[in-house]
Amino acid sequence: MGGLVAVFLTPGLTLGLFLLCILLSLYKSGGGLIMRTEASSYTENATDSVDCWLRGTPQLPAFTQRGDYIIGGVFPMHYYMKTVKKNYSSLPEPLKCIGSMDTRELRFSRAMAFAIDEINNSSDLLPGVTLGYKIHDSCSSPPMAVQVAFQFTNDPLSMHKNTKVCSQSGRVLAVIGDSGSTQSISISRIIGPFDIPQVSHFATCACLSDKTQYPTFFRTIPSDQFQALALAKLVKHFGWTWIGTVQSNSDYGNNGMASFLQAAKNEGICVEYSESFNRNDPQSKIQQVAEVIRRSTATVIVAFTSPGDLLVLLEELTVHPSPPRQWIGSEAWVTDPEVLRYRLCEGAIGFAIPQSTIPGFREYLLDLSPAKVAASHVLSEFWEGAFNCLLENERTGQLDKVCDGTEDIQNLQNPFTDTSQLRITNMVYKAVYAIAHAIHNIVCKKINSAILCDQFMKIEPVQVLDQLKRVNFSRNGYHVSFDANGDPVAFYELINWKRNENGGLEFVTVGHYDESLSPGQKFNIKREISWAGGIQAGRTTYYLIPSIQLLPNCM
């Protein structure tokens, strides 16, 4: 495409989107854009480099490692992003993550680094080739995810200050993440036009299966379309026909609940209320949702929420507890250890990704020397929060405790160190290996019995994208492949929150759901279930939680 391009700004097209369209048009046409320091002039058909200014403040990676081929990673290691009012008369403050750290997500990010180190230290898959990574924190925020995505397309840190030269050399070959569907959608919109493949380990919105909208998106976790059908069958299986529902006001929650409500209608299940909320809502909104639950006659609640959103609601429900409710959980929160501390969810059941084992991963997690912690601002924050001490003396006051080196991570009990089940962690691990297999198919050849790989071969993201569609392998006994929509085969464990010998709650697998089986065999319960209130039930007793049967029209 060459010549003059006419673009009309409509009320729905912002200046930022207009500029993005121009840049993408130039990129796709093989042209270039030069912004010279002496004069703001545009020159077409630039092929070597682009002179440019670095605008704004780049986001530093949480973790980075050099390699022949770089993979990007995005994980919401914090629950919130700092929001500031913009006056449009001065540069806005740089985006910044705030609030408490999600140590489970921190574990996911370390799983990506572990898998890449494992591949680099092995001669089986990419001998003679090293993978590198740039892992960022999205802080559960679409604006932060968007900024990180732009950096993946052309890393601003690769721009040389003296020469003011930027090029496509900063691009990553693929991206792993985000955990959230909304952030993943935001990232896909940015990197998709550049043919950069994205493999998510936890974004389950069924909307992401639409290849016309998200042609470069893959995932190692099943789509919510399968989970919504399974949850509806689960509710019907236990004879509950009068329920309430809550969902995150996000792409994950709203799309997942919409699929569930349709499936529930088909099963003859009636819904008393359906409430949508978000952790960033005013407290009055959270109180309103909690009051709806307290006043409802439905004693079964289906929750299609993120862990961070549900934690806010459960905190409010704890203030004025209602009679026991039977919680039915989506995979995002039903195995989250942070949510497990709320006793009002005792007896909860829901579908989860199967638990797994990753040899050597726990040792990798716990291998945190003071030097490694000090070298990472994310690990430093984690360390200070975990042991309630400060690492830097100049930041401490008289009442502050200083980390003195006696802190023992081996005995630390929190979601970061918990490797007892490794469900979503394995989805990250599989995503890394899927990308590595795709790169292997491009740069490696098998000659006789030896595998020879060319570490100097220049490859493009579109080549990795093409090979990802073809990957088909097993690792540690877990199969990895993608269908035409970039989705894996749906298989879930049925999880029950049971009280253990110490009086605490724990996750127990009581059954399975396998979408690949025939309709009558998909759902299988193998162990007794503990219901809300601590009541035990065998495999054939389902009506311990009261249900109200109304007319089929749900009047």
C-alpha positions as CSV (number, residue, x, y, z in Angstrom):
1,M,0.0,0.0,0.0
2,G,1.4,3.4,-1.0
3,G,0.4,6.9,-1.8
4,L,-1.9,9.1,0.1
5,V,-4.1,7.6,2.9
6,A,-7.2,9.5,3.9
7,V,-8.5,8.9,7.4
8,F,-11.6,10.5,8.9
9,L,-11.7,11.0,12.6
10,T,-15.1,10.1,13.9
11,P,-16.4,10.6,17.5
12,G,-15.6,7.0,18.2
13,L,-12.1,7.1,16.9
14,T,-9.6,8.7,19.3
15,L,-6.4,10.3,18.3
16,G,-4.4,7.5,19.9
17,L,-6.3,4.9,17.9
18,F,-5.9,7.0,14.8
19,L,-2.1,7.0,15.3
20,L,-2.1,3.3,16.0
21,C,-3.9,2.7,12.7
22,I,-1.4,4.7,10.8
23,L,1.5,2.8,12.4
24,L,0.0,-0.6,11.7
25,S,-0.8,0.4,8.1
26,L,2.8,1.4,7.6
27,Y,4.0,-1.8,9.2
28,K,1.8,-4.0,7.2
29,S,2.6,-2.3,3.9
30,G,6.3,-2.8,4.4
31,G,6.8,0.9,4.8
32,G,8.3,2.8,7.7
33,L,7.9,6.0,9.6
34,I,10.9,8.3,10.3
35,M,10.6,11.0,13.0
36,R,13.8,13.0,12.8
37,T,15.1,15.2,15.6
38,E,15.9,18.1,13.3
39,A,12.5,18.3,11.7
40,S,9.3,16.4,12.0
41,S,9.3,14.9,8.5
42,Y,7.9,11.6,7.2
43,T,9.7,9.4,4.8
44,E,8.2,6.2,3.2
45,N,10.0,2.9,2.5
46,A,12.5,3.2,5.2
47,T,13.9,-0.4,5.6
48,D,16.9,-0.2,8.0
49,S,16.0,1.8,11.0
50,V,13.7,4.5,12.4
51,D,14.9,7.7,14.2
52,C,12.6,8.3,17.1
53,W,12.1,9.9,20.5
54,L,11.2,7.8,23.5
55,R,8.0,9.2,24.9
56,G,6.9,8.4,28.4
57,T,8.5,6.0,30.9
58,P,9.0,2.3,29.9
59,Q,7.9,-0.4,32.3
60,L,10.9,-2.3,33.7
61,P,10.5,-6.1,33.6
62,A,10.0,-7.9,36.9
63,F,12.4,-10.6,35.6
64,T,14.6,-10.6,32.6
65,Q,17.2,-12.9,31.0
66,R,19.1,-12.7,27.8
67,G,18.9,-15.4,25.1
68,D,19.1,-16.1,21.4
69,Y,15.3,-15.9,21.2
70,I,13.2,-13.8,23.7
71,I,9.7,-14.7,25.0
72,G,7.5,-12.2,26.8
73,G,5.5,-12.9,29.9
74,V,2.7,-11.0,31.6
75,F,1.3,-11.9,35.1
76,P,-0.9,-9.9,37.4
77,M,1.5,-10.0,40.4
78,H,-0.3,-7.1,42.1
79,Y,-4.1,-6.6,42.6
80,Y,-4.3,-2.9,41.7
81,M,-2.8,-0.2,39.6
82,K,-2.4,3.4,40.9
83,T,-4.9,5.7,39.3
84,V,-4.4,9.4,39.0
85,K,-6.5,12.2,37.6
86,K,-5.1,13.5,34.3
87,N,-5.1,17.3,33.7
88,Y,-4.0,17.0,30.1
89,S,-1.6,19.9,30.6
90,S,1.4,17.9,31.7
91,L,2.8,14.4,31.2
92,P,0.8,11.9,33.3
93,E,2.6,9.9,36.0
94,P,4.1,6.6,34.9
95,L,1.8,3.6,35.5
96,K,2.5,1.9,38.8
97,C,1.3,-1.3,40.5
98,I,0.1,-0.9,44.1
99,G,-1.6,-2.9,46.8
100,S,-0.8,-6.3,48.1
101,M,1.1,-8.8,46.0
102,D,-0.6,-11.9,44.6
103,T,2.0,-14.4,45.5
104,R,0.3,-17.2,43.6
105,E,0.8,-15.1,40.4
106,L,4.4,-14.6,41.4
107,R,4.7,-18.4,41.5
108,F,3.3,-18.5,38.0
109,S,5.9,-16.0,36.8
110,R,8.7,-18.1,38.3
111,A,7.3,-21.2,36.6
112,M,7.9,-19.5,33.3
113,A,11.5,-18.7,34.2
114,F,12.0,-22.2,35.6
115,A,10.7,-23.9,32.3
116,I,13.0,-21.7,30.2
117,D,16.0,-22.4,32.4
118,E,15.2,-26.1,32.2
119,I,15.0,-26.0,28.4
120,N,18.3,-24.1,28.3
121,N,20.0,-26.6,30.5
122,S,18.8,-29.6,28.4
123,S,20.1,-30.9,25.1
124,D,16.8,-32.6,24.2
125,L,14.8,-29.7,22.7
126,L,17.0,-26.7,21.7
127,P,20.6,-27.8,22.0
128,G,23.0,-25.0,21.4
129,V,20.2,-22.4,21.6
130,T,19.2,-20.3,24.6
131,L,15.8,-18.8,25.3
132,G,15.5,-15.5,27.1
133,Y,12.6,-13.8,28.7
134,K,11.1,-10.4,29.7
135,I,8.4,-11.0,32.4
136,H,6.2,-8.1,33.3
137,D,3.6,-7.3,36.0
138,S,0.2,-6.3,34.6
139,C,-1.2,-5.5,38.1
140,S,-4.6,-6.9,36.9
141,S,-5.0,-3.7,34.8
142,P,-5.8,-3.4,31.1
143,P,-3.9,-0.1,30.8
144,M,-0.7,-1.6,32.2
145,A,-1.2,-4.7,30.0
146,V,-1.5,-2.4,26.9
147,Q,1.7,-0.6,27.8
148,V,3.5,-3.8,28.2
149,A,2.1,-5.1,24.9
150,F,3.5,-2.1,23.1
151,Q,6.9,-2.8,24.6
152,F,6.7,-6.4,23.3
153,T,6.2,-5.1,19.8
154,N,9.3,-2.9,20.0
155,D,11.1,-2.8,23.3
156,P,11.8,0.9,24.2
157,L,14.7,-0.2,26.4
158,S,16.5,-1.2,23.1
159,M,16.5,2.3,21.9
160,H,19.9,3.9,22.1
161,K,19.9,7.3,23.7
162,N,22.7,8.7,21.7
163,T,21.7,7.6,18.2
164,K,17.9,7.8,18.8
165,V,17.5,4.6,16.7
166,C,14.8,2.2,17.3
167,S,13.9,-0.9,15.2
168,Q,12.0,-4.1,15.4
169,S,14.9,-5.9,17.1
170,G,13.2,-5.5,20.4
171,R,10.2,-7.6,19.5
172,V,9.6,-10.8,21.3
173,L,8.8,-14.0,19.4
174,A,5.8,-14.9,21.5
175,V,4.0,-13.9,24.7
176,I,2.8,-16.0,27.6
177,G,-0.1,-14.5,29.6
178,D,-2.0,-12.8,30.9
179,S,-3.9,-14.6,33.6
180,G,-7.0,-12.4,33.2
181,S,-9.2,-12.5,30.1
182,T,-9.6,-8.7,29.9
183,Q,-5.9,-8.1,30.0
184,S,-5.3,-10.9,27.5
185,I,-7.8,-9.4,25.1
186,S,-6.0,-6.0,25.5
187,I,-2.7,-7.6,24.8
188,S,-4.0,-9.6,21.8
189,R,-5.4,-6.5,20.2
190,I,-2.0,-4.9,20.2
191,I,0.3,-7.8,19.3
192,G,-2.1,-9.6,17.0
193,P,-1.6,-7.3,14.0
194,F,2.2,-7.9,14.3
195,D,1.6,-11.7,14.1
196,I,3.1,-12.2,17.6
197,P,1.5,-15.4,19.1
198,Q,0.1,-15.3,22.6
199,V,-0.3,-18.4,24.8
200,S,-2.3,-17.8,28.0
201,H,-2.3,-20.2,30.9
202,F,-5.4,-18.8,32.7
203,A,-7.5,-16.6,30.4
204,T,-10.7,-18.7,29.8
205,C,-13.2,-16.3,28.2
206,A,-15.0,-18.2,25.4
207,C,-14.7,-15.0,23.3
208,L,-11.0,-15.6,22.8
209,S,-11.8,-18.7,20.8
210,D,-13.0,-16.4,18.0
211,K,-10.1,-16.5,15.5
212,T,-11.5,-13.7,13.4
213,Q,-11.0,-11.4,16.4
214,Y,-8.0,-13.1,18.1
215,P,-6.1,-14.9,15.3
216,T,-2.8,-15.2,17.3
217,F,-4.3,-16.3,20.6
218,F,-3.8,-19.8,22.1
219,R,-4.2,-21.2,25.6
220,T,-3.3,-24.2,27.6
221,I,-6.4,-23.9,29.8
222,P,-9.9,-24.9,28.4
223,S,-12.4,-22.3,27.3
224,D,-15.2,-21.2,29.7
225,Q,-17.7,-22.5,27.2
226,F,-16.9,-26.0,28.4
227,Q,-16.9,-25.0,32.1
228,A,-20.2,-23.2,31.9
229,L,-21.9,-26.3,30.5
230,A,-20.2,-28.5,33.1
231,L,-21.3,-26.2,36.0
232,A,-24.9,-26.2,34.7
233,K,-24.9,-30.0,34.6
234,L,-23.3,-30.1,38.1
235,V,-26.1,-27.9,39.5
236,K,-28.8,-30.0,37.8
237,H,-27.1,-33.2,38.9
238,F,-27.6,-32.3,42.6
239,G,-31.2,-31.3,42.1
240,W,-30.8,-27.5,42.7
241,T,-33.3,-25.6,40.7
242,W,-33.4,-22.3,42.5
243,I,-30.0,-20.5,42.7
244,G,-28.3,-17.1,42.8
245,T,-25.3,-16.1,40.8
246,V,-22.5,-13.5,41.1
247,Q,-19.8,-12.7,38.6
248,S,-16.9,-10.4,38.1
249,N,-17.8,-7.3,36.0
250,S,-15.1,-8.3,33.4
251,D,-14.8,-10.2,30.2
252,Y,-14.1,-13.4,32.2
253,G,-17.1,-13.0,34.6
254,N,-19.7,-11.6,32.2
255,N,-19.0,-13.9,29.3
256,G,-18.7,-16.9,31.6
257,M,-21.9,-16.2,33.4
258,A,-23.8,-15.5,30.2
259,S,-22.8,-19.0,28.9
260,F,-23.8,-20.5,32.3
261,L,-27.2,-18.8,32.4
262,Q,-28.0,-20.1,29.0
263,A,-26.9,-23.6,29.9
264,A,-28.8,-23.4,33.2
265,K,-32.0,-22.3,31.4
266,N,-31.6,-25.3,29.1
267,E,-31.4,-27.5,32.2
268,G,-34.5,-26.0,33.8
269,I,-32.6,-24.2,36.5
270,C,-34.2,-20.9,37.8
271,V,-32.1,-18.0,38.9
272,E,-33.3,-15.7,41.7
273,Y,-30.7,-13.0,41.2
274,S,-27.5,-12.3,39.1
275,E,-25.2,-9.7,40.5
276,S,-22.1,-8.2,38.8
277,F,-19.3,-6.4,40.6
278,N,-15.7,-5.5,40.6
279,R,-13.0,-5.0,43.3
280,N,-12.7,-1.4,42.2
281,D,-16.3,-0.7,42.8
282,P,-17.3,1.7,45.6
283,Q,-17.8,-0.1,49.0
284,S,-21.5,0.7,48.7
285,K,-21.8,-1.4,45.6
286,I,-20.1,-4.4,47.4
287,Q,-22.4,-3.9,50.3
288,Q,-25.4,-4.0,48.0
289,V,-24.3,-7.3,46.4
290,A,-23.7,-8.8,49.9
291,E,-27.2,-7.6,51.0
292,V,-28.8,-9.3,48.0
293,I,-27.2,-12.6,49.0
294,R,-28.2,-12.2,52.7
295,R,-31.8,-11.5,51.8
296,S,-32.2,-14.2,49.1
297,T,-34.1,-17.4,49.5
298,A,-31.7,-19.3,47.2
299,T,-29.1,-21.1,49.3
300,V,-26.9,-22.1,46.3
301,I,-24.6,-19.5,44.8
302,V,-22.8,-19.9,41.5
303,A,-19.8,-17.6,41.5
304,F,-18.0,-16.8,38.2
305,T,-15.4,-14.5,39.6
306,S,-11.7,-13.7,39.8
307,P,-10.1,-14.4,43.2
308,G,-9.4,-10.7,43.8
309,D,-13.0,-9.7,43.2
310,L,-14.4,-12.6,45.3
311,L,-12.1,-11.7,48.2
312,V,-13.7,-8.3,48.4
313,L,-17.2,-9.7,48.5
314,L,-16.3,-12.4,51.1
315,E,-14.7,-9.8,53.3
316,E,-18.0,-7.9,53.3
317,L,-20.1,-11.0,53.9
318,T,-17.9,-11.8,56.9
319,V,-19.0,-8.6,58.6
320,H,-22.6,-9.7,58.9
321,P,-22.7,-13.5,58.2
322,S,-25.8,-15.0,56.7
323,P,-26.9,-18.6,57.1
324,P,-24.7,-21.1,55.3
325,R,-24.7,-20.9,51.5
326,Q,-23.5,-23.6,49.1
327,W,-20.9,-22.0,46.9
328,I,-20.3,-23.3,43.4
329,G,-17.0,-22.0,42.1
330,S,-15.4,-21.4,38.7
331,E,-11.8,-22.6,38.2
332,A,-10.4,-19.1,38.7
333,W,-11.0,-19.1,42.5
334,V,-12.1,-22.6,43.5
335,T,-8.4,-23.6,44.1
336,D,-7.0,-20.3,45.1
337,P,-5.4,-20.6,48.6
338,E,-6.1,-17.0,49.5
339,V,-9.8,-17.5,49.2
340,L,-9.5,-20.8,51.2
341,R,-9.1,-18.9,54.4
342,Y,-12.8,-17.8,54.4
343,R,-14.7,-20.4,56.4
344,L,-18.1,-19.3,55.1
345,C,-17.2,-21.1,51.8
346,E,-16.7,-24.4,53.6
347,G,-18.2,-27.2,51.4
348,A,-17.7,-25.2,48.2
349,I,-17.5,-27.3,45.0
350,G,-16.4,-26.4,41.5
351,F,-14.3,-27.4,38.6
352,A,-10.5,-27.0,38.5
353,I,-7.6,-27.8,36.2
354,P,-6.1,-31.2,37.2
355,Q,-3.3,-31.1,39.7
356,S,0.2,-32.0,38.6
357,T,3.8,-32.3,39.5
358,I,6.8,-30.5,38.0
359,P,10.1,-32.2,39.1
360,G,12.6,-29.7,40.5
361,F,10.2,-26.7,40.6
362,R,9.9,-26.5,44.4
363,E,13.7,-26.5,44.8
364,Y,13.9,-23.7,42.2
365,L,11.3,-21.6,44.0
366,L,13.0,-21.9,47.4
367,D,16.5,-21.2,46.0
368,L,16.3,-17.5,46.9
369,S,19.6,-16.2,48.1
370,P,19.9,-12.7,49.5
371,A,21.7,-11.6,46.3
372,K,18.8,-12.9,44.1
373,V,16.2,-11.2,46.3
374,A,18.1,-7.9,46.3
375,A,18.5,-8.0,42.5
376,S,14.8,-8.0,41.9
377,H,12.4,-5.3,43.1
378,V,9.5,-7.8,42.9
379,L,11.3,-10.5,44.9
380,S,12.4,-7.8,47.4
381,E,8.8,-6.7,47.9
382,F,7.7,-10.3,48.3
383,W,10.5,-11.0,50.8
384,E,9.6,-8.0,52.9
385,G,5.9,-8.8,52.9
386,A,6.5,-12.5,53.7
387,F,8.8,-11.9,56.7
388,N,7.5,-8.5,57.8
389,C,10.8,-6.8,57.6
390,L,12.6,-4.2,55.4
391,L,15.7,-4.9,53.4
392,E,17.2,-1.4,53.1
393,N,18.4,0.3,56.3
394,E,17.9,3.8,55.0
395,R,14.2,3.1,54.6
396,T,13.7,1.9,58.1
397,G,12.6,3.9,61.2
398,Q,13.1,3.1,64.8
399,L,10.1,0.9,64.9
400,D,10.8,-1.0,61.7
401,K,12.2,-4.5,61.7
402,V,15.2,-5.0,59.5
403,C,15.7,-8.2,57.5
404,D,18.8,-9.7,59.2
405,G,19.4,-12.8,57.1
406,T,17.7,-15.2,59.5
407,E,14.5,-15.4,57.4
408,D,13.9,-19.0,56.4
409,I,11.9,-19.4,53.2
410,Q,12.0,-23.2,53.6
411,N,9.5,-23.0,56.4
412,L,7.4,-20.2,54.8
413,Q,3.8,-21.2,54.3
414,N,2.0,-19.1,51.6
415,P,0.7,-19.5,48.0
416,F,4.2,-18.8,46.6
417,T,5.8,-21.8,48.3
418,D,2.8,-24.1,48.0
419,T,3.6,-26.7,45.4
420,S,1.2,-29.3,46.6
421,Q,-1.1,-29.2,43.6
422,L,0.4,-27.0,40.8
423,R,-2.7,-26.7,38.6
424,I,-2.4,-23.4,36.8
425,T,1.3,-23.5,37.3
426,N,1.4,-26.5,35.0
427,M,-0.5,-24.5,32.4
428,V,2.4,-21.9,32.4
429,Y,4.9,-24.7,32.2
430,K,3.1,-26.3,29.2
431,A,2.8,-22.9,27.5
432,V,6.6,-22.4,27.6
433,Y,7.2,-25.8,26.2
434,A,4.6,-25.2,23.4
435,I,6.5,-22.1,22.3
436,A,9.9,-23.9,22.6
437,H,8.6,-26.8,20.4
438,A,7.4,-24.3,17.8
439,I,10.9,-22.7,17.8
440,H,12.5,-26.1,17.6
441,N,10.5,-26.9,14.5
442,I,11.9,-23.8,12.8
443,V,15.6,-23.8,13.8
444,C,16.4,-27.4,14.4
445,K,16.9,-30.4,12.2
446,K,17.5,-34.1,13.0
447,I,20.5,-35.5,11.2
448,N,20.9,-39.2,11.8
449,S,20.2,-39.4,15.5
450,A,21.6,-35.9,16.4
451,I,19.5,-32.7,16.8
452,L,21.3,-29.7,15.3
453,C,19.9,-26.2,15.9
454,D,20.9,-22.9,14.4
455,Q,21.1,-20.2,17.1
456,F,21.9,-17.5,14.5
457,M,18.9,-18.1,12.3
458,K,16.7,-15.0,12.2
459,I,13.1,-16.0,12.7
460,E,9.9,-14.0,12.8
461,P,6.9,-14.2,15.1
462,V,4.7,-15.3,12.3
463,Q,6.8,-18.5,11.9
464,V,6.3,-19.3,15.5
465,L,2.6,-18.6,15.1
466,D,2.4,-21.1,12.2
467,Q,4.3,-23.8,14.1
468,L,2.2,-23.4,17.3
469,K,-0.8,-24.6,15.4
470,R,1.0,-27.9,14.7
471,V,2.6,-28.7,18.1
472,N,1.6,-32.1,19.5
473,F,3.7,-33.4,22.4
474,S,3.7,-34.7,25.9
475,R,5.8,-33.4,28.9
476,N,5.8,-35.0,32.3
477,G,2.9,-37.1,31.2
478,Y,0.8,-34.1,30.2
479,H,-0.3,-33.8,26.5
480,V,-0.2,-30.4,24.7
481,S,-1.9,-29.6,21.5
482,F,-4.4,-27.0,20.2
483,D,-7.5,-27.3,18.1
484,A,-8.5,-24.9,15.3
485,N,-9.6,-22.3,17.9
486,G,-6.3,-22.5,19.8
487,D,-8.0,-24.4,22.6
488,P,-7.0,-27.6,24.4
489,V,-9.2,-30.5,25.2
490,A,-11.4,-29.7,28.2
491,F,-10.8,-31.9,31.3
492,Y,-11.6,-30.8,34.9
493,E,-11.3,-32.1,38.4
494,L,-14.3,-31.6,40.7
495,I,-13.0,-29.9,43.8
496,N,-14.6,-29.9,47.3
497,W,-13.5,-27.7,50.2
498,K,-13.3,-30.1,53.1
499,R,-12.3,-29.6,56.7
500,N,-9.1,-31.4,57.6
501,E,-7.9,-32.9,60.9
502,N,-6.5,-29.6,62.1
503,G,-9.8,-27.8,61.6
504,G,-8.7,-26.0,58.5
505,L,-10.0,-26.3,54.9
506,E,-8.3,-28.1,52.1
507,F,-8.9,-28.9,48.4
508,V,-10.0,-32.4,47.8
509,T,-10.7,-34.0,44.4
510,V,-14.0,-35.8,44.5
511,G,-14.7,-36.4,40.8
512,H,-13.9,-35.5,37.1
513,Y,-15.5,-34.0,34.0
514,D,-14.2,-35.0,30.6
515,E,-15.6,-33.2,27.6
516,S,-14.2,-35.8,25.2
517,L,-16.4,-38.6,26.5
518,S,-20.0,-39.4,25.5
519,P,-22.8,-37.3,27.2
520,G,-23.7,-39.9,29.8
521,Q,-20.1,-40.4,30.8
522,K,-18.7,-36.9,31.0
523,F,-19.5,-36.3,34.7
524,N,-18.2,-38.8,37.4
525,I,-18.2,-38.4,41.2
526,K,-15.8,-40.8,43.0
527,R,-15.8,-39.6,46.6
528,E,-18.2,-38.3,49.2
529,I,-18.8,-34.6,49.3
530,S,-18.8,-32.2,52.3
531,W,-21.5,-29.6,51.9
532,A,-22.0,-26.1,53.4
533,G,-22.1,-26.3,57.2
534,G,-19.7,-29.3,57.3
535,I,-22.4,-31.9,56.5
536,Q,-21.0,-35.1,54.9
537,A,-22.8,-36.8,52.0
538,G,-22.2,-39.9,50.1
539,R,-22.2,-40.1,46.3
540,T,-26.0,-40.6,46.1
541,T,-27.3,-38.0,48.7
542,Y,-27.7,-34.7,47.0
543,Y,-30.4,-32.7,48.8
544,L,-28.7,-31.5,52.0
545,I,-28.9,-27.9,50.9
546,P,-32.6,-26.8,50.6
547,S,-33.8,-26.1,47.1
548,I,-37.0,-24.5,46.1
549,Q,-38.7,-26.0,43.0
550,L,-40.7,-23.4,41.1
551,L,-42.7,-23.6,37.9
552,P,-40.7,-24.2,34.7
553,N,-41.2,-20.5,33.8
554,C,-39.3,-19.5,36.9
555,M,-42.0,-17.1,38.0
